[in-house]
Amino acid sequence: MATRVRYQILRVFMKCPNCGYDSNELTAREVQVESLLINRPDLSIKEIAHELSIMNRTAEAHKTTVFRKRGVHSRVELLHQAVLTGRFKTTNGHSSNGESQH
């Protein structure tokens, strides 16, 4: 199936609230990118791409999608939201809200 057709089909599903597809749910790869953005904020997009063995443009696209789905506009906002919701893991194995991640 042509890439263009796939995107058109996805666009339809993203607009359909009862189709069983949550357009705000992160994909597995978006979760990986988000995790690196949150837990290793010193990494550039190029370094994230290298870490995940993907192209720079793909990493940038995933970052943009994560920002859109999380409703943020910057890494700082993403990190702030992660701290508030407990998605940020501290170095002692606890989430930022104090719950153990073991």
VEXTI-266109 format. One record per atom (N, C-alpha, C): x, y, z; residue in three letters. Coordinates in steps of 0.001 Angstrom, whole numbers, plus 500000, padded with zeros to 6 digits. Example, Ala and Ser with C-alpha at 12.3 -4.5 7.8 and 13.67 -1.06 7.14 Angstrom:
<rs>
513190494310507800ALA/512300495500507800ALA/513200496700507800ALA/512850497750507080SER/513670498940507140SER/512900500030507870SER/
</rs>
This chain:
<rs>
500856498832500000MET/500000500000500000MET/500907501238500000MET/500583502176499204ALA/501381503388499099ALA/501367504169500408ALA/502484504786500706THR/502617505557501940THR/501540506626502037THR/501267507277500943ARG/500262508348500938ARG/498880507827501357ARG/498531506658500852VAL/497234506053501191VAL/497198505685502668VAL/498304505136503188ARG/498358504778504615ARG/498127505998505493ARG/498757507113505152TYR/498578508338505936TYR/497135508834505873TYR/496510508703504710GLN/495116509123504584GLN/494210508251505442GLN/494467506956505463ILE/493673506038506294ILE/493878506366507772ILE/495118506569508176LEU/495393506929509570LEU/494707508220509967LEU/494707509190509063ARG/494063510471509339ARG/492571510281509611ARG/491934509389508861VAL/490511509101509063VAL/490300508482510435VAL/491138507498510802PHE/491004506852512103PHE/491246507829513245PHE/492174508750513071MET/492472509713514128MET/491302510657514369MET/490455510854513366LYS/489297511732513513LYS/488056510979513973LYS/488135509656514036CYS/486985508823514370CYS/487081508397515839CYS/486296509019516742PRO/486421508727518172PRO/485973507323518573PRO/485161506655517781ASN/484637505338518153ASN/485242504200517339ASN/486381504438516710CYS/486986503431515838CYS/487959502505516567CYS/488137502672517863GLY/489044501812518608GLY/490499502223518515GLY/490769503380517998TYR/492135503874517880TYR/492224505197518616TYR/493078505243519628ASP/493246506473520409ASP/494413507255519833ASP/494119508353519178SER/495166509135518523SER/496094509824519522SER/495745509856520802ASN/496606510473521813ASN/497478509459522533ASN/497290508181522258GLU/498104507142522878GLU/499435507054522144GLU/500527507007522894LEU/501848506950522276LEU/502129505549521736LEU/502799505502520588THR/503258504228520045THR/504463503767520865THR/504877502531520663ALA/506042502004521392ALA/507283502848521118ALA/507497503248519877ARG/508668504048519536ARG/508567505449520135ARG/507366506026520141GLU/507177507344520759GLU/507463507285522254GLU/507108506176522897VAL/507407505998524318VAL/508920505973524525VAL/509644505300523624GLN/511105505266523734GLN/511697506660523584GLN/511223507394522600VAL/511722508758522383VAL/511376509629523585VAL/510132509545524058GLU/509714510337525222GLU/510587510012526428GLU/510849508742526646SER/511672508338527782SER/513065508956527714SER/513661508960526525LEU/514980509581526377LEU/514904511091526549LEU/513860511713526041LEU/513695513163526202LEU/513565513539527673LEU/512868512702528435ILE/512614512989529847ILE/513801512610530720ILE/514293511389530570ASN/515297510861531483ASN/516729511180531091ASN/516930511603529842ARG/518274511996529401ARG/518174513297528600ARG/517790514384529272PRO/517547515651528578PRO/518784516255527924PRO/519953515730528248ASP/521184516234527646ASP/521378515724526216ASP/520622514700525814LEU/520779514130524475LEU/520148515019523413LEU/520853515178522314SER/520299515892521154SER/519426514922520361SER/518667515444519425ILE/517856514588518560ILE/518760513628517790ILE/519895514115517350LYS/520849513266516628LYS/521302512104517514LYS/521574512378518781GLU/522005511332519712GLU/520868510361520023GLU/519648510882520125ILE/518481510016520341ILE/518307509092519139ILE/518433509650517940ALA/518326508847516720ALA/519379507743516715ALA/520599508092517069HIS/521673507100517114HIS/521373506021518152HIS/520928506434519324GLU/520607505505520416GLU/519533504495519997GLU/518561504947519207LEU/517443504090518791LEU/517637503489517396LEU/518768503782516770SER/519079503286515424SER/518013503681514403SER/517645504970514445ILE/516686505515513484ILE/517286506775512869ILE/516675507256511811MET/517146508463511138MET/516838509695511998MET/517652510745511832ASN/517444511986512583ASN/516044512552512354ASN/515610512567511093ARG/514283513116510770ARG/513169512294511418ARG/513377510991511520THR/512386510127512164THR/512309510442513656THR/513456510608514288ALA/513490510966515710ALA/512806512309515939ALA/513080513265515066GLU/512459514596515176GLU/510944514487515004GLU/510503513655514059ALA/509062513466513842ALA/508404512835515078ALA/509064511856515678HIS/508524511231516894HIS/508456512248518037HIS/509494513084518163LYS/509495514118519202LYS/508318515073519001LYS/508117515497517782THR/507011516407517465THR/505667515768517803THR/505517514501517473THR/504270513789517770THR/504065513643519274THR/505133513323519996VAL/505044513220521463VAL/504598514562522042VAL/505204515649521591PHE/504832516979522078PHE/503352517247521819PHE/502897516923520608ARG/501489517170520258ARG/500553516331521128ARG/500874515054521275LYS/500003514166522055LYS/500000514520523538LYS/501105515014524041ARG/501197515398525459ARG/500728516835525689ARG/500520517579524611GLY/500037518954524746GLY/501089519920525242GLY/502343519681524853VAL/503443520560525262VAL/504123521124524021VAL/504979522138524255HIS/505653522788523141HIS/507171522766523264HIS/507684522189524348SER/509131522161524532SER/509519520997525431SER/510812520705525453ARG/511322519659526341ARG/511111520035527809ARG/511252521322528098VAL/511057521779529476VAL/509624521497529926VAL/508660521803529068GLU/507253521521529403GLU/507020520020529545GLU/507634519226528669LEU/507482517773528735LEU/508039517245530048LEU/509221517712530427LEU/509837517288531683LEU/508995517722532878LEU/508487518941532842HIS/507640519440533922HIS/506398518556534070HIS/505763518250532954GLN/504581517389532982GLN/504942515994533499GLN/506101515479533086ALA/506535514152533531ALA/506766514121535035ALA/507329515186535568VAL/507545515272537021VAL/506198515294537751VAL/505256516072537237LEU/503941516181537879LEU/503148514882537826LEU/503330514103536758THR/502555512873536586THR/503299511619537016THR/504570511763537442GLY/505320510607537921GLY/505988509795536829GLY/506066510305535597ARG/506733509567534524ARG/508251509751534558ARG/508738510712535328PHE/510168510970535446PHE/510747510063536510PHE/511759509271536154LYS/512390508362537110LYS/513643509001537689LYS/513738508994539003THR/514929509531539651THR/516025508476539617THR/517236508852539952THR/518364507920539901THR/518270506821540943THR/517414506970541966ASN/517295505937542988ASN/516190504925542679ASN/515664504947541444GLY/514665503968541043GLY/513247504312541428GLY/513008505532541873HIS/511670505970542242HIS/511161506972541221HIS/509851506987541049SER/509275508034540210SER/509325509324540998SER/509097510418540330SER/509180511715540991SER/508127511890542065SER/507072511054542041ASN/506051511159543094ASN/506376510254544282ASN/507574509632544291GLY/508028508868545430GLY/507715507389545389GLY/506979506924544371GLU/506638505516544294GLU/507790504736543717GLU/508058503551544269SER/509128502698543785SER/508787502146542416SER/509795502041541560GLN/509608501506540211GLN/510068500055540118GLN/510293499374541232HIS/510782497981541222HIS/509657497011541151HIS/
</rs>
